[in-house]
Amino acid sequence: TSLGASITYMMSPYTFLRGGGYGTCYIAELWTDFGVIGVAVYNFLLGSILTKLAKFRTTDTFLLLLSFVVIQNLLVLPRSEALCMIPNLTSGIFIFLFVSAMLYSSLSKDLAKPFKHKITGD
């Protein structure tokens, strides 16, 4: 269970059982589970990922889709769980978008092949 669900249940079982919640922060969750070392390691890894995303230039469909999911989850990370990206990477919509992007990428490369020859004046 998440820290937010546990806190809500301890403070107000009635609210928890009705589907409510007080929320939490990924730093509080990491602190509770792993202490200061966990907070430092997680934020170091997160910073490394963000640095790599900012520097790479690619046309690889998978990396572009993955960077979209990571950046999208960064917007909600301060009020979310530490591993909030994992369910999004395994969701049906992500798999659908990934398969669609891969199909589009392969089809567009196949369609562009006949036009890659040099046009001459003959």
Buried (B, 14 or more C-beta within 10 A) or exposed (E): EBBBBBBBBEEBEEEBEEEEBBBBBBBBBBBEEBEEEBBEEBEEEBEEBBEEBEEEEEEEBEEEBBBBBBEEBBEEBEEBBBEBBEEEBEEEEBEEBBEEBEEEBEEEEEEEEEEEEEEEEE
